[in-house]
Amino acid sequence: MTERRTGEPFFSSDWRSIPGLHRFYHQAMATTFEVIIIYEDDRYARQAARTAFDEVDRLESELSRFLENSDISRINNLPANHSLRLALPAFECLQISARISAETKGAFDVTVGMLLSCLCNKDGTLRTPSKEQLKFAREHTGMHLLKLDEAEHTVRLLTSPVQIDLGGIGKGYAVDRMAELLRQWSIDTALISGGYSSVLAIGSPPAMKGWPITLSNPANRKQILARLYFQGRSLSASGLRKGRHIIDPRSAKPVEGRLAAWASAADAATADALSTAFMVMTPAEIEKYCLRHLNVQGMVILQDGGEEIQKDKVLLFGPWKKDQLLI
């Protein structure tokens, strides 16, 4: 599992040339959410964006592990073999997490909290735990420890404590819910981003083949890696902060040589989770995943210590178009 974000945008574009565009910002989930809407009525667009941002605030109150009354905090304090009824957002996030965990054979794991606390200091640097501490952390990590009841919307833990952190999927899930609300408001052309690391495109600006999105080298913002046009899809990215480490939840060992990973999928929650997983999966594992899921694209940047990314340091998976890539 990665130290989730670098704090710098993984993608950007110049929207100023697109007519009839309205941009709105909101702080939530320790980041900035942005909604870009093309609509003739500015007041209506603003009201729609406000409704979407209100939904993000509601989701944060239910999904944040830092809020003691949230569903996630309640799970993290749940005794073993006790059932807890969840609101729909937390239950759906766990369902999606369980699916992605199974598909990636454990590379994505929202129960990794105890393992990260065991292996990493608060600043993200590695620490050396005792054998007993590591054994305990591994015994309390894994999606198999959560039993979900779809009929009752409940979760039961097979052991306790289990520490869940939705940082690898929560923003993407929020972006998907925002998109649903905007569609209910009959907004059919919009771009939604969460923290500039998860983005979802609704429709396409007039006379364009999609929303223009630029992917940049996280270590050197001036180096452009690709220029894409998105509509009806989502893109997410994960990266590593300097001095911090990536822990593979399957092996409980640090992963070396990764700078950033991108994943594109039909929905933002899936893309969000996959960009996290792709940071720890081997190239062969990512290749196999994309062959089994033909609607998924992936890009991984290998880390070599330099600011400039060379072509042989970029690994591509899935149906990328050659004219999109600038390296």
N, C-alpha and C positions, 0 to 999 in steps of 0.2 A: 504494500500500500504506500502511496506517495505522501510526502509532505505536500499538501494539496496544490497550492498555487504560488507563483512567484510574486504576485502583487502587481505585475506589469501586464498590459494587454497582450494577448496572444494573437489578436487579429484586429484589423481596423479598416477604414475606408474613408474616402472623402465623399460625403453625402450632399455637399453644398450644390452640386450641379443638378440634383433631382428636384423638380418643381413640386409645389404643394406639400412639402414635407414638414412634419411637426415632431419635435424631439422633447422627451420628458425624462427626468431622472428621479431616482429615489434611493435612499440609503436603507439597506436592510441586509440581514444575514452577514454582517461585517463586510459588506461590499457595496458597489453601486449597481443598481438595476437601471436599464435604459429601455425605453420604448420609442421607436421611430414609426410614425403613422403617416400614411398618405391618405388624406381625407379633405373634402372641400370645406368642412365646417371646423374651424379651430377649437371652438368651445366644446363641440361634441367629442372631438378627438381627445381633448384634455380630460373630459369627464370619463371617457372610456379608459384612458391611461390611469386615472386616479382609482378607478374600480379595480384595475389589475394590480396596482401597487397595494391597495388595501388587502387583496388576497395574499400577497407576499407576506405582509405583516401578520396575517392570521396564520399562515403556514409556519412562519418562524416561531410563533408562540407554541405550536404543537410539535415541531420537529427539532428544535434546538436542544442540545444536551446541556447547554449552559443555563437554561431556565428550569428551576426546580419543579414546576408544575406541568412541564411539557410531557407528552406521551413518551418521548425518548428517555427523559430523566426517570420517569416512572418505571420503564423497563429496566434501566440500569440499576434500580434499587429493588427490583422484584426478586423475592425468594424463589428458589428452585421449586418447580412443579406446582406453582400457583399461576392461574390464568388471569390475564389482564385484558379487558376489552379496550380496543383502540378506536380512535376516530379514523375516518377513511384515509386522510393523507398519510398518517404514520403506517397504517396497514398496507396501503398501496406501495409505499416506498420499500417496505420490507419484502413485499411480494416481488417487486422488480429486482431488488437486491438479491433475493434468493435465486431468481431466474438467471441473472448475469453471473452470479457466483457459480452456479451449476454449469453454465455454458463455458466459462473460462477456467473451470476446474479449480476454483478457489483463489484465482488471482485477484478477483474483486471480493472484498469481505468487509462488511460494515461492522463486524464484531471485533475488529482488530485493535480496539482501544487498549485493552490490557497488555497486549503484546508490544504496542508502541511505547507504552509507559515503562515497560520492563527493559526495552532495548535502547531507548533514546532518552536523553536529558530533555529538560523543558525547552532548551534552545535548539533542539533537533540533532545535536551531536550524539555520537554513539556512546553507550556505557556498557560495561561488562557485568551482567547480572550473575548471580550464583546459579548453579545447576538447578537448585530447588526453585528459585524464582522463575527461571525460564520454563521449567516443567509446569509450574502452576499457571503461568500466563498462556502457554500453549493449550493446556487442558481447558481453559476458559475462553478460547478463541475458535470460531468456526460457525458457519451458518447452520450446520447440523444441530447446534445447541438450541435453535429456535424452532418451535413447533407452531405453525400458523393454522388457524381454523377459519377458513373462508366464510363458512356459513354464519359463524358467530362474531367474526372480526376480532378474534382474540389471539394472543401470543402466550406461549408457555415456555419457560426456560428449563432445560434438562439439568443445568447446573447454575450456580450463582457464586460470585457475581459474573455478569457478562456486560461488557462496556461497548455500547453501540454508538457510532458516530456516522451521521449521514452526510458528512462533508464531501464525500465523493459522488453524491447523487442528489442532494437536497436542492441545490441551485437549479440543476436541470429539471427536476420535478416541478419546481416553482415556475420556471419558464414555460413548461407545458401547460400548467394551469392558467397562467396569464394568457396564453394563446387561446385557450378555450373561451375565456371571458371576452376577449376581443372579438372573436367570431360571433359570440352571442350578441355583441353590440353591432354586428354587421360590418365590422372592420375587416376587409379582405386583402389589404396590402399593408404589411407592417413587418418590422424587424425587432425582435426582443432579445436582449442580452442580459445575462446575470454575471456581474463581475468581470466582464470582458473576457470570460473564459468559456461561457456557454451561450450559444446564439441559435435562434430559431427564426426561419424566414417564412412569412405568410405571403403568398402571392408574389408578384414581381412589379417593380416600378414600371410605369408606362413606357412602351417602346424599348424596354430592356429585357435581356434574356434571364434576368434574375437579380437579386440583391448583390452588389459587388462587395466582396470580402477579400482582404489582403492578409496573408499569413507572413509573419516576420520571424526572424531569428531572435529568440528571447534574450540572447547574450549580446545582440547587436541589432537594435531596432531599425537601423538603416538598411540592413540586408533583407530584401524581400524574397521569400521562398516560393510563393504561389499567389496567383490572382484567380479567385473563384467567383462564380455566379450562382447564388442559392435561391431556390424557391421550394417551399413545401418540405424542407429538410432542416436538420439541425447539425451543428458543429460544436465540438467541445475540445478543450485542451487542458493538459496537466503538465506541470513542470516542477523543477527542483530549485529551492533556494540555495544560494551559495553557503557551503559549510554544513548543509543538512543532508540527510540520508534517506534512501528509499528502502523500505523493508518489504520483502516478499512474504506475505502472510502464510504461504504454503511451507516455506522452509525456515522461516524466522531468521533469515540472514539478509544482510544488506545486498542490494543490487547495484552494480557499478556500471558506468559508461552510458547513462541516459541523461539527456538534457531536457527533452520535452516530447510529448506525444499528443497527436490529434486524432479524433475519431469523429466520423460523420455517420448519422443514422436518421431514421425517419422521425424519431422523437428525441427531445433534449435529455430526458432522464437516462435513456439507453446510451446516448453519445457521452454523457457525463461519466457514467460508470465505466464505459469502455476506455475512455481516455486515461482513466485511473489504472485500469487493468493493463493497458498496453505499456505502461511504464515499468511493469515487472515481468510481463510475459516475454518469452524468447521470440526472436523473429519467426522461427518455425511454428510456434504456437499461434502467433498473430496471423500468419499466413493461412494456417489451417482454419482458424476461426472465420476469416473473411471468405474463404472458399465455401464454408458451410452457411454463411450469412451474406448473400450476394448483394444486399442493400447497404452493406457497411464498408466504409473506406477507413484506412488508417495510415498515419505517417508518424515515424519515430525519428528523432534527431539523436544521433550518437554524440557523446561528449568526448572532446579531445583536448580541452583546455584552451583552445583558441577562440577568438571572437568571430572569425569568419567560418561559415559552414561550407564545407566542400560537398560536391555532389555525392561522393561515395560515403558520406556520413549521414545521408538521408535515406531511410528505408520506407518504401511505399507498399501498401497492401490494398487490394481491392481495385475497383475500376476507375482509377485516376485518368484524366485526359492529359496527354503530353503537352498540349498547348497551354495548360493551366500552370505548369511548373516553370519557374524562372531560374532554376539552378542546374 
